[in-house]
């Protein structure tokens, strides 16, 4: 079991490392740069070249059943779910084979709407302490499920 973090703009890297330490699980922090190296022995920093989806491709090629992927990238989540990995968004939402279709469709719809209306504003809400706490609880539960095979 490993945890893969799509690290660019991920607000929960430290929380993931705390949970991984408790479970003695290796963490791959994947980025195209601009992150300080992490010295924790369970953490492997992976720096990929710049380019569209290079970090996503690295993660998707390695994530498999029994792994956990942390990402806000819906197409990457879809690829990882297809490979059997568990996927958690930084907001704590678990994506799986039962809900990824509608989430992917919603993402595509919003992309089309923004393309049609350049004045359309949007973005993520600020990340709160409650969001971090929720994410930690969800990650802990998913790690336990992986260990028990449920």
VENHU-V994937 format. One line per field, one symbol per residue. ss: DSSP state (2 for helix, 1 for strand, 0 for the rest). psi: psi as a letter, one per 40 degrees, with the letter a starting at -180 (. if undefined). Layout:
# VENHU-V994937
ss->???
psi->???
This chain:
# VENHU-V994937
ss->011111000000222222222220011111100000000000111110000002222222220000011100022222222200011100000110000222222222222222220000000000002222222222222222222200
psi->hihhhgdhfhefddddddddddefhihhhhifafiiihehdehhhhhiiiihedddddddedhaheihhhiehdddddddddeeiihhideehhhaededddddddddddddddddgeehiaiiiihidddddddddddddddddddef.
